[in-house]
Amino acid sequence: MADTSTLAFAVVVIVALGVVGWFALGYLNEPALPVTATLQVGASIIPAPTSSTPPLQEQVVKIRALSSVSYDQPEVTVKAGIPVRLEFTADPGAGCGIQFILDGFGVQLVSRNSQTQVAKFTPTTPGDYKYHCGMNMFRGVMHVVP
């Protein structure tokens, strides 16, 4: 009987040391992967320019979530068919505003520690596209014009 309890105790100690080692090496505490943009309906992939095709000019849009529960750019305008580089940053006190969602393009970004997150896409259909935080407290609109 003593052999069985000794074996059980040894197994418990080995498992406990394995769990402690797992945490000590940081396997469970790795930082989360950054959220990146995905392309959905209304966006297209831009082919790489060739020597006969001049590169398209990129439209740069910068939006910052403020601690006052609003965006510094509640409205932005871009042209359809021209690539957009969207740069999103959130102030430290922005709360739920650290998450940025642009409807219609599959863009979802998260700015942690005021880090700028970037999404690249090409709007193809003119119209108004809402952007907001995950709780819909921060709100804005992107106007895509022909």
N, C-alpha and C positions, 0 to 999 in steps of 0.2 A: 504494500500500500504506500509506503514511503517513497518508492521509486516513481509511482504515478504522480504523486503530488509534487515531487521534485521536478519531474519532467514538465508538468503543467506550469510551475513557477518559472522555469527556464524559458518556456515559450512566451509567457507573458512579458518577461524582462526583454527578450529579443525583439518582440513586436514593439514594446514601448521605446526601446532604443532606436528602432527603425523610424518610428514616427518623429521622435525628437531630432534625429538626423535629417529627416526630410525637411522639417521646418528650419533647422539650422543652416541647411544649404540653400534655403530660399526658394525651393521649387514651388511652394504654394503661395509665395509672396511676390511673384514676378509681376511687373506692372502690366496693366491691361493693354492689349493691342490697340493702336489708335483706330478710331472710326474713320473710314474712308468713304468717299462718294461712290455710288454705283449709278450706272446709266439705265434708265427705264424709258417708258413711252415719252416721246417728245425730245429725246436727246439722240445724238448720233455720234459715232466714232469718226474722228477726223483722220483721213489718210495722211501718211507722211508725205511732205512735199517732195516732188522730184525736181530735177534741174529745169524742166519745162513748166512746172507749176510754182508760181510765187507763193510763199507762205502767207496764210491768213493772219491779219493783225488780231492780236488777242485783246479782249476787253477785260480790264481788271476792275473788279468790284470788291470794295472793302466794307465789311459790316462788323460793328462792335456792339455786343450786348452790354448795356450799362447797368450799374447797380440801382438805377432809378426805375427798373422794370420797363425798359424801352430799348429800342435799337437806335444807334446814332444815325442810321439811314433807314427811316421807316418806308421809304420808297426809292427804288432804283430802276433805271431804264437801260436796257441792252438791245442790240439789234439781232434779229433772227439770222441764222446762218453763219454767224461769226463766233468763234470760240470764246468762252467766258472762263476767266480764272477768278473764282470767288475765294476771298481771304476772310476768314471768320475768326474773331477774337472775342473773349468775354472778360469783363472786369472781374476781379476777385469776389466782389460782393454781388454778383449777378444772379446767384441762386440757380433756379431752373433754367435761366438764360444761357448756361454753359452749353446747352444742347441747341443745335440749329437744324431745322428741317425745312427744305425747300420742296414744296409739293409739285408734282408733275415731272420731276427730274431724278427722283431717287436720291437726292442729296441729304445726307445726315452727317453732321459734324459735331464733335464735342471738344470744347476748348478748356482744358484743365490748366490751372496755374497761369492763366493769361497767355497761353501758347496759341499762336496762329495756326489754324487748320485750313487746308486748301482743298478745293474741289474744282475740277476742270470738266466742262461739258459744253455742248453746242446746242443752244435752243433752236429748234427748227420751225415751231409753230407760234406765230404771234398770239399774244393774249396776256392776261394778268395771272400771275402765279403767286400764291400766298407763301410766305415763310413765317416760321414761328418756333417757339420752344416746345418741348415735349408736353408741357401743361397748357399750352396755348395762351399764356399770359403775355409773352412778348409777341408782337405781331408786326408784319410788314408785307409789302407787295413788290414783286419784280414785274415790271412792264416789259414785255418783249414786243418790239415794234418791227415792222417790215424793213 
